[in-house]
Amino acid sequence: MFWYPKHALIILIHEDMIKRFGGRLGFERGIEVYDVVVKEVKGTHGSLYRKAAVFLKSMVNARIFADGNHRTAYVVTDVFLDENGAEIRTSNQQEIIRFIKDIKTYSIKEIEVWLRDGKVS
């Protein structure tokens, strides 16, 4: 059974991202959309990294917040992996920023490989 972040943690992470990097607080579509993301992740078959890839891309696409969705999705995915005994395999901040900014151009398989191996094959 996997651990999933609760609403309060998602909001806390978002607020921290906005404080650290700037942007607007508040919701675009609302925190309830996160429940749809979690349902999709729970329904995903495959490895923890496959679930994390769906988590990352779905959170970005969900547009929960008015600003900072990419940053928030990345940190939430990192926490999701950590709490479930895994980690994102790259720590190069420039590479992370570049990948996350372009996340919509990658398939779930490519995101899974990047999270697991630290590079896109």
N, CA, C and O atoms as a MOPAC input file, in Angstrom:
PM7 MOZYME 1SCF
protein

 N      0.84200 1    -1.18400 1     0.00000 1
 C      0.00000 1     0.00000 1     0.00000 1
 C      0.88900 1     1.25000 1     0.00000 1
 O      1.84800 1     1.33900 1     0.76700 1
 N      0.57100 1     2.17900 1    -0.83900 1
 C      1.36800 1     3.39100 1    -0.97800 1
 C      0.83500 1     4.52300 1    -0.10400 1
 O     -0.35400 1     4.58000 1     0.21100 1
 N      1.74000 1     5.42200 1     0.27800 1
 C      1.39800 1     6.62800 1     1.02500 1
 C      1.12100 1     7.73700 1     0.01700 1
 O      1.84100 1     7.88400 1    -0.97000 1
 N      0.06600 1     8.52200 1     0.27600 1
 C     -0.29200 1     9.65600 1    -0.57100 1
 C     -0.41900 1    10.91200 1     0.28300 1
 O     -1.01100 1    10.86200 1     1.36100 1
 N      0.12600 1    12.03900 1    -0.17900 1
 C      0.00200 1    13.29200 1     0.58400 1
 C     -1.44700 1    13.74200 1     0.70700 1
 O     -2.25400 1    13.54600 1    -0.20300 1
 N     -1.76000 1    14.34300 1     1.83400 1
 C     -3.09700 1    14.89300 1     2.08700 1
 C     -3.17000 1    16.33800 1     1.59500 1
 O     -2.14800 1    16.95500 1     1.29600 1
 N     -4.37700 1    16.86000 1     1.51700 1
 C     -4.60500 1    18.23300 1     1.05700 1
 C     -3.74400 1    19.24600 1     1.80400 1
 O     -3.12300 1    20.11100 1     1.18600 1
 N     -3.70600 1    19.14100 1     3.13200 1
 C     -2.98200 1    20.13400 1     3.94500 1
 C     -1.50900 1    20.19700 1     3.55600 1
 O     -0.93000 1    21.28300 1     3.51700 1
 N     -0.89500 1    19.05000 1     3.26900 1
 C      0.51500 1    19.03500 1     2.87800 1
 C      0.70300 1    19.66300 1     1.49900 1
 O      1.67200 1    20.39100 1     1.28100 1
 N     -0.19600 1    19.39600 1     0.58200 1
 C     -0.11100 1    19.98000 1    -0.76700 1
 C     -0.15800 1    21.50300 1    -0.66500 1
 O      0.63600 1    22.19800 1    -1.30000 1
 N     -1.08100 1    22.01300 1     0.12800 1
 C     -1.22800 1    23.46000 1     0.29700 1
 C      0.01300 1    24.04600 1     0.96300 1
 O      0.49500 1    25.10200 1     0.55400 1
 N      0.52900 1    23.37400 1     1.97900 1
 C      1.73600 1    23.83400 1     2.67000 1
 C      2.93300 1    23.89900 1     1.71400 1
 O      3.68200 1    24.87600 1     1.71800 1
 N      3.10700 1    22.86900 1     0.90700 1
 C      4.20300 1    22.84500 1    -0.07200 1
 C      4.03100 1    23.99200 1    -1.06900 1
 O      4.99600 1    24.68200 1    -1.39500 1
 N      2.82000 1    24.19300 1    -1.54500 1
 C      2.56400 1    25.28000 1    -2.49300 1
 C      2.90900 1    26.63700 1    -1.87300 1
 O      3.57900 1    27.45600 1    -2.50100 1
 N      2.45400 1    26.87100 1    -0.65000 1
 C      2.75100 1    28.13800 1     0.02200 1
 C      4.25300 1    28.34300 1     0.17500 1
 O      4.74700 1    29.45800 1     0.01000 1
 N      4.97900 1    27.28000 1     0.48900 1
 C      6.43200 1    27.36600 1     0.62400 1
 C      7.08900 1    27.69800 1    -0.71500 1
 O      8.01000 1    28.51400 1    -0.76300 1
 N      6.63100 1    27.08100 1    -1.79500 1
 C      7.18300 1    27.35600 1    -3.12100 1
 C      6.97000 1    28.82100 1    -3.50000 1
 O      7.86800 1    29.45500 1    -4.05500 1
 N      5.80100 1    29.35400 1    -3.20700 1
 C      5.51000 1    30.74800 1    -3.54700 1
 C      6.36400 1    31.69000 1    -2.69400 1
 O      6.87500 1    32.68900 1    -3.20000 1
 N      6.51900 1    31.38200 1    -1.42200 1
 C      7.37500 1    32.21000 1    -0.54600 1
 C      8.81000 1    32.21700 1    -1.03800 1
 O      9.45600 1    33.26500 1    -1.06600 1
 N      9.30900 1    31.05500 1    -1.42500 1
 C     10.71800 1    30.92700 1    -1.81800 1
 C     11.00700 1    31.48800 1    -3.20300 1
 O     12.05700 1    32.09400 1    -3.41700 1
 N     10.09100 1    31.29600 1    -4.14200 1
 C     10.38800 1    31.62200 1    -5.53700 1
 C      9.49500 1    32.69700 1    -6.14300 1
 O      9.71700 1    33.12800 1    -7.27500 1
 N      8.49500 1    33.12600 1    -5.39600 1
 C      7.59300 1    34.15600 1    -5.90600 1
 C      6.39700 1    33.58100 1    -6.63200 1
 O      6.34300 1    32.39500 1    -6.95700 1
 N      5.45100 1    34.45000 1    -6.87300 1
 C      4.23600 1    34.04100 1    -7.55300 1
 C      3.01400 1    34.37900 1    -6.72700 1
 O      3.11100 1    34.98600 1    -5.66000 1
 N      1.86200 1    33.97400 1    -7.23800 1
 C      0.59300 1    34.28100 1    -6.59800 1
 C      0.08500 1    33.09400 1    -5.79200 1
 O      0.08300 1    31.96100 1    -6.27400 1
 N     -0.34300 1    33.35900 1    -4.57100 1
 C     -1.01500 1    32.35000 1    -3.76100 1
 C     -2.44900 1    32.20300 1    -4.24500 1
 O     -2.98900 1    33.08600 1    -4.91100 1
 N     -3.04300 1    31.09700 1    -3.90600 1
 C     -4.45600 1    30.89100 1    -4.22100 1
 C     -4.64900 1    29.79900 1    -5.25500 1
 O     -3.70000 1    29.23800 1    -5.80300 1
 N     -5.91200 1    29.52700 1    -5.49100 1
 C     -6.28500 1    28.42400 1    -6.37200 1
 C     -6.74000 1    28.91400 1    -7.74100 1
 O     -7.31700 1    29.99100 1    -7.88500 1
 N     -6.45700 1    28.07700 1    -8.74600 1
 C     -7.03600 1    28.28900 1   -10.06700 1
 C     -8.27900 1    27.41500 1   -10.19000 1
 O     -9.36200 1    27.89900 1   -10.51900 1
 N     -8.10800 1    26.11800 1    -9.92100 1
 C     -9.23300 1    25.18100 1   -10.03000 1
 C     -9.66600 1    24.63500 1    -8.67800 1
 O    -10.77900 1    24.12200 1    -8.55900 1
 N     -8.82400 1    24.72800 1    -7.65800 1
 C     -9.20600 1    24.28800 1    -6.31800 1
 C     -8.54600 1    22.99000 1    -5.89900 1
 O     -8.18700 1    22.16200 1    -6.73600 1
 N     -8.39000 1    22.82200 1    -4.60600 1
 C     -7.70500 1    21.65200 1    -4.05000 1
 C     -8.48300 1    20.36400 1    -4.31200 1
 O     -7.89200 1    19.28400 1    -4.30400 1
 N     -9.77700 1    20.44900 1    -4.54100 1
 C    -10.57900 1    19.25500 1    -4.80200 1
 C    -10.09900 1    18.51500 1    -6.05100 1
 O    -10.27300 1    17.30100 1    -6.16000 1
 N     -9.50400 1    19.23100 1    -6.97900 1
 C     -8.97100 1    18.61800 1    -8.19900 1
 C     -7.86200 1    17.62000 1    -7.84400 1
 O     -7.62900 1    16.65600 1    -8.57400 1
 N     -7.18900 1    17.85900 1    -6.72600 1
 C     -6.13500 1    16.93900 1    -6.27800 1
 C     -6.69700 1    15.53500 1    -6.05400 1
 O     -5.99700 1    14.54900 1    -6.28400 1
 N     -7.94000 1    15.43400 1    -5.61200 1
 C     -8.55400 1    14.12200 1    -5.39600 1
 C     -8.63000 1    13.32700 1    -6.69800 1
 O     -8.47800 1    12.10500 1    -6.69300 1
 N     -8.86500 1    14.01800 1    -7.80400 1
 C     -8.90300 1    13.37600 1    -9.12100 1
 C     -7.50500 1    12.86500 1    -9.48000 1
 O     -7.36000 1    11.77000 1   -10.02200 1
 N     -6.48200 1    13.66300 1    -9.17600 1
 C     -5.09500 1    13.26200 1    -9.43200 1
 C     -4.77100 1    11.99200 1    -8.64800 1
 O     -4.24100 1    11.03500 1    -9.21000 1
 N     -5.08500 1    11.98000 1    -7.36600 1
 C     -4.78100 1    10.81400 1    -6.52300 1
 C     -5.52200 1     9.57700 1    -7.02000 1
 O     -4.96200 1     8.48100 1    -7.03500 1
 N     -6.76200 1     9.74600 1    -7.42200 1
 C     -7.53200 1     8.61300 1    -7.95000 1
 C     -6.85900 1     8.04500 1    -9.19600 1
 O     -6.78100 1     6.82800 1    -9.36400 1
 N     -6.37400 1     8.92500 1   -10.06700 1
 C     -5.67500 1     8.48000 1   -11.27900 1
 C     -4.39000 1     7.73500 1   -10.92600 1
 O     -4.08900 1     6.69400 1   -11.50900 1
 N     -3.63600 1     8.27300 1    -9.97000 1
 C     -2.38400 1     7.62600 1    -9.56100 1
 C     -2.66600 1     6.26200 1    -8.94100 1
 O     -1.98400 1     5.28600 1    -9.25100 1
 N     -3.65800 1     6.19200 1    -8.07500 1
 C     -4.00700 1     4.91500 1    -7.43700 1
 C     -4.43300 1     3.87900 1    -8.47100 1
 O     -4.20100 1     2.68500 1    -8.27800 1
 N     -5.04900 1     4.31600 1    -9.55900 1
 C     -5.47700 1     3.40300 1   -10.61400 1
 C     -4.38600 1     3.03200 1   -11.59900 1
 O     -4.61000 1     2.21600 1   -12.49400 1
 N     -3.21900 1     3.61500 1   -11.44700 1
 C     -2.09500 1     3.34100 1   -12.34500 1
 C     -1.41300 1     2.04600 1   -11.94300 1
 O     -1.03700 1     1.86400 1   -10.78500 1
 N     -1.25700 1     1.15700 1   -12.89900 1
 C     -0.56900 1    -0.11100 1   -12.63400 1
 C      0.90000 1     0.03700 1   -12.99800 1
 O      1.25200 1     0.75600 1   -13.93300 1
 N      1.74000 1    -0.64200 1   -12.25900 1
 C      3.16500 1    -0.58900 1   -12.52700 1
 C      3.94600 1    -0.20600 1   -11.28900 1
 O      3.45000 1    -0.29300 1   -10.16600 1
 N      5.15800 1     0.21300 1   -11.51200 1
 C      6.09000 1     0.50500 1   -10.43100 1
 C      5.73300 1     1.79500 1    -9.69800 1
 O      4.88600 1     2.57000 1   -10.14100 1
 N      6.39300 1     2.00100 1    -8.58200 1
 C      6.26800 1     3.25300 1    -7.83800 1
 C      6.66600 1     4.42600 1    -8.72800 1
 O      6.03400 1     5.48200 1    -8.68100 1
 N      7.70800 1     4.25000 1    -9.53700 1
 C      8.14200 1     5.32600 1   -10.42700 1
 C      7.10200 1     5.62500 1   -11.51300 1
 O      6.97200 1     6.77200 1   -11.94000 1
 N      6.37200 1     4.61900 1   -11.95700 1
 C      5.28400 1     4.85200 1   -12.91700 1
 C      4.20100 1     5.69700 1   -12.24800 1
 O      3.71200 1     6.66200 1   -12.83500 1
 N      3.82800 1     5.33300 1   -11.01700 1
 C      2.83600 1     6.11000 1   -10.26400 1
 C      3.32200 1     7.54600 1   -10.05300 1
 O      2.54600 1     8.49300 1   -10.18400 1
 N      4.60100 1     7.70400 1    -9.72800 1
 C      5.16500 1     9.04300 1    -9.51100 1
 C      5.13300 1     9.86100 1   -10.80000 1
 O      4.88600 1    11.06600 1   -10.76000 1
 N      5.37800 1     9.22500 1   -11.93000 1
 C      5.33500 1     9.92400 1   -13.21700 1
 C      3.92500 1    10.43000 1   -13.50600 1
 O      3.74600 1    11.56200 1   -13.95400 1
 N      2.93800 1     9.59700 1   -13.25000 1
 C      1.54100 1    10.00800 1   -13.42900 1
 C      1.22400 1    11.13100 1   -12.45100 1
 O      0.55400 1    12.10100 1   -12.80700 1
 N      1.70400 1    11.00000 1   -11.21700 1
 C      1.48900 1    12.01900 1   -10.19500 1
 C      2.01900 1    13.37600 1   -10.66300 1
 O      1.31100 1    14.38200 1   -10.61600 1
 N      3.27100 1    13.38700 1   -11.11300 1
 C      3.91900 1    14.63000 1   -11.53300 1
 C      3.18600 1    15.28500 1   -12.70100 1
 O      2.83900 1    16.46500 1   -12.64200 1
 N      2.95600 1    14.52800 1   -13.74000 1
 C      2.32100 1    15.10300 1   -14.93500 1
 C      0.87000 1    15.50200 1   -14.65400 1
 O      0.41900 1    16.55100 1   -15.11300 1
 N      0.15400 1    14.69200 1   -13.92000 1
 C     -1.24700 1    14.99800 1   -13.61700 1
 C     -1.39200 1    16.22000 1   -12.73500 1
 O     -2.31400 1    17.01300 1   -12.92300 1
 N     -0.49000 1    16.38600 1   -11.77100 1
 C     -0.55300 1    17.57600 1   -10.92000 1
 C     -0.28900 1    18.84300 1   -11.72300 1
 O     -0.95300 1    19.85800 1   -11.51500 1
 N      0.66700 1    18.79300 1   -12.62900 1
 C      0.94100 1    19.96100 1   -13.47900 1
 C     -0.28600 1    20.26500 1   -14.34100 1
 O     -0.70800 1    21.41700 1   -14.44100 1
 N     -0.84700 1    19.24200 1   -14.95500 1
 C     -1.99400 1    19.42900 1   -15.84500 1
 C     -3.25800 1    19.84500 1   -15.10200 1
 O     -4.13500 1    20.47900 1   -15.68800 1
 N     -3.36300 1    19.50200 1   -13.84100 1
 C     -4.57200 1    19.78500 1   -13.05900 1
 C     -4.77300 1    21.27500 1   -12.80200 1
 O     -5.90300 1    21.71900 1   -12.59600 1
 N     -3.69100 1    22.05000 1   -12.81200 1
 C     -3.77900 1    23.50400 1   -12.58500 1
 C     -4.55400 1    23.81200 1   -11.29800 1
 O     -5.48400 1    24.61800 1   -11.29500 1
 N     -4.15700 1    23.16400 1   -10.23000 1
 C     -4.81400 1    23.33800 1    -8.93300 1
 C     -4.65700 1    24.77500 1    -8.44200 1
 O     -5.61100 1    25.38500 1    -7.95800 1
 N     -3.44700 1    25.30300 1    -8.57200 1
 C     -3.11900 1    26.60800 1    -8.00900 1
 C     -3.03800 1    27.69500 1    -9.08400 1
 O     -2.87400 1    27.40800 1   -10.27000 1
 N     -3.15700 1    28.94200 1    -8.63900 1
 C     -3.07200 1    30.08800 1    -9.54900 1
 C     -1.67000 1    30.23900 1   -10.12800 1
 O     -1.50500 1    30.76600 1   -11.22800 1
 N     -0.66100 1    29.77900 1    -9.39100 1
 C      0.73500 1    29.91900 1    -9.80700 1
 C      1.54900 1    28.83000 1    -9.11200 1
 O      1.13400 1    28.30500 1    -8.07800 1
 N      2.69500 1    28.49500 1    -9.67300 1
 C      3.61400 1    27.56100 1    -9.02000 1
 C      3.23300 1    26.09800 1    -9.13400 1
 O      3.67900 1    25.28400 1    -8.32500 1
 N      2.42000 1    25.74400 1   -10.11600 1
 C      1.98000 1    24.35000 1   -10.25000 1
 C      3.12000 1    23.38900 1   -10.56400 1
 O      3.15800 1    22.28500 1   -10.02000 1
 N      4.04400 1    23.78300 1   -11.42800 1
 C      5.17200 1    22.91200 1   -11.77300 1
 C      6.06100 1    22.66900 1   -10.55800 1
 O      6.40700 1    21.52800 1   -10.25400 1
 N      6.42500 1    23.73800 1    -9.87100 1
 C      7.28100 1    23.61900 1    -8.68700 1
 C      6.61400 1    22.78100 1    -7.60600 1
 O      7.24200 1    21.90600 1    -7.00900 1
 N      5.34200 1    23.05300 1    -7.36200 1
 C      4.60900 1    22.31000 1    -6.33900 1
 C      4.51600 1    20.83600 1    -6.71500 1
 O      4.73600 1    19.96700 1    -5.87200 1
 N      4.19600 1    20.55000 1    -7.95400 1
 C      4.07700 1    19.16100 1    -8.41500 1
 C      5.40200 1    18.41900 1    -8.25300 1
 O      5.41300 1    17.25800 1    -7.84500 1
 N      6.51500 1    19.07700 1    -8.56900 1
 C      7.81500 1    18.43800 1    -8.42300 1
 C      8.09100 1    18.08700 1    -6.96200 1
 O      8.49300 1    16.96300 1    -6.66300 1
 N      7.88100 1    19.03300 1    -6.05600 1
 C      8.17000 1    18.78000 1    -4.63800 1
 C      7.23000 1    17.71600 1    -4.07700 1
 O      7.65900 1    16.84900 1    -3.31600 1
 N      5.96400 1    17.77500 1    -4.44300 1
 C      5.00700 1    16.76900 1    -3.97900 1
 C      5.42000 1    15.38400 1    -4.47800 1
 O      5.34100 1    14.41000 1    -3.72900 1
 N      5.85200 1    15.28700 1    -5.71700 1
 C      6.30500 1    14.00700 1    -6.27200 1
 C      7.54800 1    13.51400 1    -5.54600 1
 O      7.67400 1    12.32200 1    -5.26500 1
 N      8.46400 1    14.42400 1    -5.24200 1
 C      9.66700 1    14.07200 1    -4.48700 1
 C      9.29200 1    13.51100 1    -3.11000 1
 O      9.84400 1    12.49800 1    -2.68000 1
 N      8.36300 1    14.16400 1    -2.42800 1
 C      7.90700 1    13.69700 1    -1.11000 1
 C      7.19100 1    12.34800 1    -1.24400 1
 O      7.39100 1    11.45200 1    -0.42400 1
 N      6.36900 1    12.21000 1    -2.26700 1
 C      5.66900 1    10.94700 1    -2.52700 1
 C      6.66000 1     9.79700 1    -2.66600 1
 O      6.48900 1     8.74400 1    -2.05100 1
 N      7.68900 1    10.00200 1    -3.47000 1
 C      8.70700 1     8.96000 1    -3.64300 1
 C      9.44200 1     8.69400 1    -2.34000 1
 O      9.62600 1     7.53900 1    -1.95600 1
 N      9.86000 1     9.74000 1    -1.66600 1
 C     10.59900 1     9.59200 1    -0.41500 1
 C      9.79200 1     8.81800 1     0.63200 1
 O     10.31300 1     7.89800 1     1.26300 1
 N      8.54900 1     9.18300 1     0.81100 1
 C      7.69800 1     8.51300 1     1.80400 1
 C      7.42500 1     7.05400 1     1.45100 1
 O      7.06200 1     6.25300 1     2.31300 1
 N      7.60000 1     6.72100 1     0.18500 1
 C      7.39300 1     5.35100 1    -0.26500 1
 C      8.71200 1     4.61000 1    -0.50400 1
 O      8.73300 1     3.55600 1    -1.13900 1
 N      9.82200 1     5.17800 1     0.01500 1
 C     11.10700 1     4.48300 1     0.00500 1
 C     11.92700 1     4.60600 1    -1.25700 1
 O     12.77100 1     3.75000 1    -1.52400 1
 N     11.70500 1     5.64700 1    -2.04500 1
 C     12.47300 1     5.83100 1    -3.28700 1
 C     12.89600 1     7.29200 1    -3.38300 1
 O     12.59800 1     8.09700 1    -2.50100 1
 N     13.59000 1     7.61900 1    -4.45800 1
 C     14.04900 1     8.99400 1    -4.64300 1
 C     14.15300 1     9.34500 1    -6.11300 1
 O     14.26500 1     8.47100 1    -6.97300 1
 N     14.11300 1    10.64900 1    -6.38700 1
 C     14.36900 1    11.14600 1    -7.74000 1
 C     15.87600 1    11.05300 1    -7.94900 1
 O     16.64800 1    11.48600 1    -7.09400 1
 N     16.29100 1    10.50300 1    -9.05500 1
 C     17.70500 1    10.16300 1    -9.26700 1
 C     18.59600 1    11.27300 1    -9.76500 1
 O     19.77300 1    11.03000 1   -10.03300 1
 N     18.09300 1    12.46400 1    -9.89900 1
 C     18.95400 1    13.56600 1   -10.29000 1
 C     18.82800 1    14.68700 1    -9.27100 1
 O     17.75900 1    14.91800 1    -8.70700 1
 N     19.93900 1    15.37900 1    -9.04600 1
 C     19.90700 1    16.50900 1    -8.11400 1
 C     20.42100 1    17.78500 1    -8.77600 1
 O     20.56400 1    18.81400 1    -8.11800 1
 N     20.69600 1    17.71700 1   -10.07300 1
 C     21.15700 1    18.88000 1   -10.81300 1
 C     19.98900 1    19.85400 1   -10.97900 1
 O     19.05800 1    19.59000 1   -11.73900 1
 N     20.04300 1    20.96800 1   -10.27200 1
 C     18.91900 1    21.91000 1   -10.23700 1
 C     18.55800 1    22.46200 1   -11.61800 1
 O     17.37500 1    22.59700 1   -11.92800 1
 N     19.54000 1    22.77900 1   -12.44400 1
 C     19.25400 1    23.29900 1   -13.78200 1
 C     18.55200 1    22.25200 1   -14.64100 1
 O     17.62400 1    22.57200 1   -15.38300 1
 N     18.99300 1    21.01600 1   -14.53800 1
 C     18.36700 1    19.93000 1   -15.29000 1
 C     16.93300 1    19.69900 1   -14.80700 1
 O     16.03000 1    19.47900 1   -15.61300 1
 N     16.73500 1    19.75100 1   -13.50800 1
 C     15.39300 1    19.57100 1   -12.94200 1
 C     14.46100 1    20.66800 1   -13.44300 1
 O     13.35400 1    20.38200 1   -13.90000 1
 N     14.90100 1    21.91000 1   -13.36000 1
 C     14.08400 1    23.04100 1   -13.80100 1
 C     13.72000 1    22.90200 1   -15.27600 1
 O     12.56600 1    23.09000 1   -15.65900 1
 N     14.70200 1    22.57500 1   -16.08900 1
 C     14.46800 1    22.42300 1   -17.52800 1
 C     13.44500 1    21.30100 1   -17.79700 1
 O     12.51800 1    21.46900 1   -18.58900 1
 N     13.63400 1    20.16800 1   -17.12600 1
 C     12.73700 1    19.03100 1   -17.33900 1
 C     11.31300 1    19.36700 1   -16.89000 1
 O     10.35300 1    19.10700 1   -17.61500 1
 N     11.18200 1    19.94000 1   -15.70700 1
 C      9.86000 1    20.24300 1   -15.15700 1
 C      9.14000 1    21.29700 1   -16.00500 1
 O      7.93100 1    21.19800 1   -16.21600 1
 N      9.86700 1    22.29300 1   -16.48800 1
 C      9.23900 1    23.31000 1   -17.35300 1
 C      8.67400 1    22.68300 1   -18.62900 1
 O      7.65500 1    23.13600 1   -19.14900 1
 N      9.33900 1    21.64000 1   -19.13000 1
 C      8.92800 1    20.98400 1   -20.37300 1
 C      8.12500 1    19.70500 1   -20.13600 1
 O      7.94800 1    18.91400 1   -21.06300 1
 N      7.64300 1    19.49000 1   -18.93100 1
 C      7.01200 1    18.22700 1   -18.54900 1
 C      5.88500 1    17.80900 1   -19.49500 1
 O      5.68000 1    16.61700 1   -19.72500 1
 N      5.16600 1    18.76800 1   -20.03400 1
 C      4.03000 1    18.44000 1   -20.90300 1
 C      4.46400 1    17.79000 1   -22.21200 1
 O      3.65200 1    17.15200 1   -22.88200 1
 N      5.73300 1    17.94300 1   -22.58300 1
 C      6.21800 1    17.36300 1   -23.83300 1
 C      6.66500 1    15.91300 1   -23.67600 1
 O      6.93800 1    15.23500 1   -24.66600 1
 N      6.73900 1    15.44100 1   -22.44300 1
 C      7.22000 1    14.08300 1   -22.17700 1
 C      6.06800 1    13.11400 1   -21.93900 1
 O      5.02800 1    13.47700 1   -21.39000 1
 N      6.27900 1    11.88300 1   -22.36400 1
 C      5.30100 1    10.82400 1   -22.09700 1
 C      5.47100 1    10.34200 1   -20.65100 1
 O      6.47500 1    10.63100 1   -19.99900 1
 N      4.48700 1     9.61600 1   -20.17700 1
 C      4.56700 1     9.04300 1   -18.82500 1
 C      5.78900 1     8.12300 1   -18.73600 1
 O      6.49300 1     8.13100 1   -17.72600 1
 N      6.04300 1     7.34100 1   -19.76600 1
 C      7.20700 1     6.43600 1   -19.77500 1
 C      8.51100 1     7.23900 1   -19.66100 1
 O      9.39800 1     6.86300 1   -18.89500 1
 N      8.63300 1     8.33400 1   -20.41000 1
 C      9.84000 1     9.16100 1   -20.33900 1
 C     10.00600 1     9.78900 1   -18.96100 1
 O     11.12100 1     9.86900 1   -18.44400 1
 N      8.90400 1    10.23400 1   -18.36500 1
 C      8.97800 1    10.81900 1   -17.02600 1
 C      9.37500 1     9.74800 1   -16.00800 1
 O     10.18300 1    10.00500 1   -15.11500 1
 N      8.81500 1     8.57100 1   -16.14200 1
 C      9.15700 1     7.45100 1   -15.25600 1
 C     10.66000 1     7.15800 1   -15.32100 1
 O     11.30800 1     6.99800 1   -14.28700 1
 N     11.20100 1     7.09000 1   -16.51800 1
 C     12.63800 1     6.82200 1   -16.69900 1
 C     13.46200 1     7.94400 1   -16.08300 1
 O     14.46000 1     7.68100 1   -15.41200 1
 N     13.05700 1     9.18800 1   -16.30100 1
 C     13.79500 1    10.32900 1   -15.73900 1
 C     13.79200 1    10.28400 1   -14.21400 1
 O     14.83000 1    10.48600 1   -13.58400 1
 N     12.64500 1    10.02400 1   -13.62900 1
 C     12.57300 1     9.93900 1   -12.16900 1
 C     13.43900 1     8.79700 1   -11.63300 1
 O     14.14300 1     8.96500 1   -10.63700 1
 N     13.38800 1     7.64700 1   -12.28900 1
 C     14.08400 1     6.44100 1   -11.82900 1
 C     15.57600 1     6.47200 1   -12.12400 1
 O     16.38400 1     6.06100 1   -11.29100 1
 N     15.95100 1     6.96600 1   -13.32900 1
 C     17.34000 1     6.86400 1   -13.77700 1
 C     18.07400 1     8.19600 1   -13.84400 1
 O     19.29600 1     8.22000 1   -13.99700 1
 N     17.35300 1     9.29400 1   -13.73300 1
 C     17.98500 1    10.60700 1   -13.78000 1
 C     18.25100 1    11.12200 1   -15.17600 1
 O     18.93300 1    12.13300 1   -15.34400 1
 N     17.72600 1    10.44600 1   -16.17800 1
 C     17.90000 1    10.89700 1   -17.55700 1
 C     16.78700 1    10.30500 1   -18.41800 1
 O     16.20400 1     9.27600 1   -18.07900 1
 N     16.51000 1    10.95600 1   -19.51000 1
 C     15.52300 1    10.44500 1   -20.46100 1
 C     16.27400 1     9.64100 1   -21.49300 1
 O     17.26900 1    10.10700 1   -22.04900 1
 N     15.80500 1     8.43800 1   -21.75100 1
 C     16.52100 1     7.58000 1   -22.71300 1
 C     16.27800 1     7.97000 1   -24.13500 1
 O     16.81300 1     7.34000 1   -25.04700 1

